[in-house]
Amino acid sequence: MEISQQLICLFSAEVTDAEDGYRIEVPKREVDTGSIEPDETYRVALISPSSSGGTASIDDSSTAGAAAGEPQPPVEAGEIRYVEIEDIGKQGDGIARVERGYVIIVPGAEIDDRVKIEVSEVKSNFAVGEIIEEDF
């Protein structure tokens, strides 16, 4: 399955019954991190929860050389992200977590900082991001 490169955010949510239809709640963190704005209209895609479905990929080249079934990092070098620093690592760097708990190390950031970063290095289990803008 192809997912548009215009993807702004990705999260799991329950479809609930409402008076005049059904509702999908957007996590507050998506608005807090600047991914989306309240009172704006967005396109929404629903992906079946069944594990027997296909796998999603943003770009076929991103999976080249990867072992079959091995999850790919949810970020790419050069990507711009808005993140909130949740923890401090052993070396004093800020730690943010994004999709699937993937870690982005942000040197110079402190706990609870909300920063705009550019991903500079991507590894299979973590990435490094450089601060572009603080307290967005």
Sequence and secondary structure as in RCSB ss.txt:
>XXXX:A:sequence
MEISQQLICLFSAEVTDAEDGYRIEVPKREVDTGSIEPDETYRVALISPSSSGGTASIDDSSTAGAAAGEPQPPV
EAGEIRYVEIEDIGKQGDGIARVERGYVIIVPGAEIDDRVKIEVSEVKSNFAVGEIIEEDF
>XXXX:A:secstr
 B  TT        EEEETTEEEE   HHHHHTTSS TT           TTS   BS GGGGTT  TT    S 
 TT EEEEE  EE TTS EEEE GGG EEEETT  TT EEEEEEEEE SSEEEEEEEEE  
